[in-house]
Amino acid sequence: MSGIFIEDKRLGIRLPHLDKPWEDYSPNEQEAILLEWETIRGLIPDRIAELEREINEKQDALGQEADFARSCQLNADIAELASIVNDLWIWYRVSPNTSFKKQRP
């Protein structure tokens, strides 16, 4: 599946990037793509849990932080991690049977 799934550095998972319309893939290719996506999709809850641990650590640090600039940075870090978690939940809910068919290069 090289070329179909590309590592997204921000999310920490590989995401589908179809280089042609879904219908142009053979049934065997479609099945392989769906199988690979389900494997990747199964890793998303663990990735979310990892990020939530980071959020909790930063929230604990924020509660103890007296320096305003450092507090602002911790808040920004927490917001970015929360945004990543949100995006991961969106990808987790992607139904490949319909979403991959709609995706175009």
Contact map, one row per residue, 1 for C-alpha under 8 A:
111110000000000000000000000000011001000000000000000000000000000000000000000000000000000000000000000000000
111111000000000000000000000000000000000000000000000000000000000000000000000000000000000000000000000000000
111111000000000010000000000000000000000000000000000000000000000000000000000000000000000000000000000000000
111111000000000111100000000000001000000000000000000000000000000000000000000000000000000000000000000000000
111111100000011110000000000000000000000000000000000000000000000000000000000000000000000000000000000000000
011111110000011110000000000000000000000000000000000000000000000000000000000000000000000000000000000000000
000011111001111000000000000000000000000000000000000000000000000000000000000000000000000000000000000000000
000001111111111000000000000000000000000000000000000000000000000000000000000000000000000000000000000000000
000000111111100000000000000000000000000000000000000000000000000000000000000000000000000000000000000000000
000000011111000000000000000000000000000000000000000000000000000000000000000000000001000000000000000000000
000000011111100000000000000000000000000000000000000000000000000000000000000000000001001100000000000000000
000000111111110000000000000000000000000000000010000000000000000000000000000000000000000000000000000000000
000000111011111000000000000000000000000100010000000000000000000000000000000000000000000000000000000000000
000011110001111100000000000000000000000100000000000000000000000000000000000000000000000000000000000000000
000011110000111110000000000000000000000000000000000000000000000000000000000000000000000000000000000000000
000111000000011111000000000000000000100000000000000000000000000000000000000000000000000000000000000000000
001111000000001111100000000000000000000000000000000000000000000000000000000000000000000000000000000000001
000100000000000111111100000000000000000000000000000000000000000000000000000000000000000000000000000100111
000100000000000011111000000000000000000000000000000000000000000000000000000000000000000000000000000000011
000000000000000001111101100000000000000000000000000000000000000000000000000000000000000000000000000000011
000000000000000001111111100000000000000000000000000000000000000000000000000000000000000000000000000010111
000000000000000001011111100001000000000000000000000000000000000000000000000000000000000000000000000111110
000000000000000000001111110000000000000000000000000000000000000000000000000000000000000000000000000010000
000000000000000000011111110000000000000000000000000000000000000000000000000000000000000000000000000000000
000000000000000000011111111111000000000000000000000000000000000000000000000000000000000000000000000000000
000000000000000000000011111111000000000000000000000000000000000000000000000000000000000000000000000000000
000000000000000000000000111111100000000000000000000000000000000000000000000000000000000000000000000000000
000000000000000000000000111111110000000000000000000000000000000000000000000000000000000000000000000000000
000000000000000000000000111111111000000000000000000000000000000000000000000000000000000000000000000000000
000000000000000000000100111111111100000000000000000000000000000000000000000000000000000000000000000000000
000000000000000000000000001111111110000000000000000000000000000000000000000000000000000000000000000000000
100000000000000000000000000111111111000000000000000000000000000000000000000000000000000000000000000000000
100100000000000000000000000011111111100000000000000000000000000000000000000000000000000000000000000000000
000000000000000000000000000001111111110000000000000000000000000000000000000000000000000000000001100000000
000000000000000000000000000000111111111000000000000000000000000000000000000000000000000000000000000000000
100000000000000000000000000000011111111100000000000000000000000000000000000000000000000000000000000000000
000000000000000100000000000000001111111110000000000000000000000000000000000000000000000000000001000000000
000000000000000000000000000000000111111111000000000000000000000000000000000000000000000000000000000000000
000000000000000000000000000000000011111111100000000000000000000000000000000000000000000000000000000000000
000000000000110000000000000000000001111111110000000000000000000000000000000000000000000000000000000000000
000000000000000000000000000000000000111111110000000000000000000000000000000000000000000000110000000000000
000000000000000000000000000000000000011111111000000000000000000000000000000000000000000000000000000000000
000000000000000000000000000000000000001111111110000000000000000000000000000000000000000000000000000000000
000000000000100000000000000000000000000111111111000000000000000000000000000000000000000110010000000000000
000000000000000000000000000000000000000001111111100000000000000000000000000000000000000000000000000000000
000000000000000000000000000000000000000000111111110000000000000000000000000000000000000000000000000000000
000000000001000000000000000000000000000000111111111000000000000000000000000000000000000000000000000000000
000000000000000000000000000000000000000000011111111100000000000000000000000000000000100100000000000000000
000000000000000000000000000000000000000000001111111110000000000000000000000000000000000000000000000000000
000000000000000000000000000000000000000000000111111111000000000000000000000000000000000000000000000000000
000000000000000000000000000000000000000000000011111111100000000000000000000000001000100000000000000000000
000000000000000000000000000000000000000000000001111111110000000000000000000000001100100000000000000000000
000000000000000000000000000000000000000000000000111111111000000000000000000000000000000000000000000000000
000000000000000000000000000000000000000000000000011111111100000000000000000000001000000000000000000000000
000000000000000000000000000000000000000000000000001111111110000000000000000001001100000000000000000000000
000000000000000000000000000000000000000000000000000111111111000000000000000000000000000000000000000000000
000000000000000000000000000000000000000000000000000011111111100000000000000000000000000000000000000000000
000000000000000000000000000000000000000000000000000001111111110000000000010011000000000000000000000000000
000000000000000000000000000000000000000000000000000000111111111000000000010001000000000000000000000000000
000000000000000000000000000000000000000000000000000000011111111100000000000000000000000000000000000000000
000000000000000000000000000000000000000000000000000000001111111110000000010000000000000000000000000000000
000000000000000000000000000000000000000000000000000000000111111110000010011000000000000000000000000000000
000000000000000000000000000000000000000000000000000000000011111110000000000000000000000000000000000000000
000000000000000000000000000000000000000000000000000000000001111111000000000000000000000000000000000000000
000000000000000000000000000000000000000000000000000000000000111111110110000000000000000000000000000000000
000000000000000000000000000000000000000000000000000000000000000111110010000000000000000000000000000000000
000000000000000000000000000000000000000000000000000000000000000011111110000000000000000000000000000000000
000000000000000000000000000000000000000000000000000000000000000011111111000000000000000000000000000000000
000000000000000000000000000000000000000000000000000000000000000000111111100000000000000000000000000000000
000000000000000000000000000000000000000000000000000000000000000010111111110000000000000000000000000000000
000000000000000000000000000000000000000000000000000000000000010011111111111000000000000000000000000000000
000000000000000000000000000000000000000000000000000000000000000000011111111100000000000000000000000000000
000000000000000000000000000000000000000000000000000000000000000000001111111110000000000000000000000000000
000000000000000000000000000000000000000000000000000000000110110000000111111111000000000000000000000000000
000000000000000000000000000000000000000000000000000000000000010000000011111111100000000000000000000000000
000000000000000000000000000000000000000000000000000000000000000000000001111111110000000000000000000000000
000000000000000000000000000000000000000000000000000000000100000000000000111111111000000000000000000000000
000000000000000000000000000000000000000000000000000000100110000000000000011111111100000000000000000000000
000000000000000000000000000000000000000000000000000000000000000000000000001111111110000000000000000000000
000000000000000000000000000000000000000000000000000000000000000000000000000111111111000000000000000000000
000000000000000000000000000000000000000000000000001101100000000000000000000011111111100000000000000000000
000000000000000000000000000000000000000000000000000100100000000000000000000001111111110000000000000000000
000000000000000000000000000000000000000000000000000000000000000000000000000000111111111000000000000000000
000000000110000000000000000000000000000000000000000000000000000000000000000000011111111100000000000000000
000000000000000000000000000000000000000000000001001100000000000000000000000000001111111110000000000000000
000000000000000000000000000000000000000000000000000000000000000000000000000000000111111111000000000000000
000000000010000000000000000000000000000000000000000000000000000000000000000000000011111111100000000000000
000000000010000000000000000000000000000000010001000000000000000000000000000000000001111111110000000000000
000000000000000000000000000000000000000000010000000000000000000000000000000000000000111111111000000000000
000000000000000000000000000000000000000000000000000000000000000000000000000000000000011111111100000000000
000000000000000000000000000000000000000010000000000000000000000000000000000000000000001111111100000000000
000000000000000000000000000000000000000010010000000000000000000000000000000000000000000111111100000000000
000000000000000000000000000000000000000000000000000000000000000000000000000000000000000011111110000000000
000000000000000000000000000000000000000000000000000000000000000000000000000000000000000001111111001000000
000000000000000000000000000000000000000000000000000000000000000000000000000000000000000000001111111100000
000000000000000000000000000000000100100000000000000000000000000000000000000000000000000000000111111110000
000000000000000000000000000000000100000000000000000000000000000000000000000000000000000000000011111110000
000000000000000000000000000000000000000000000000000000000000000000000000000000000000000000000011111111000
000000000000000000000000000000000000000000000000000000000000000000000000000000000000000000000111111111100
000000000000000001000100000000000000000000000000000000000000000000000000000000000000000000000011111111100
000000000000000000001110000000000000000000000000000000000000000000000000000000000000000000000001111111100
000000000000000000000100000000000000000000000000000000000000000000000000000000000000000000000000011111110
000000000000000001001100000000000000000000000000000000000000000000000000000000000000000000000000001111111
000000000000000001111100000000000000000000000000000000000000000000000000000000000000000000000000000001111
000000000000000011111000000000000000000000000000000000000000000000000000000000000000000000000000000000111
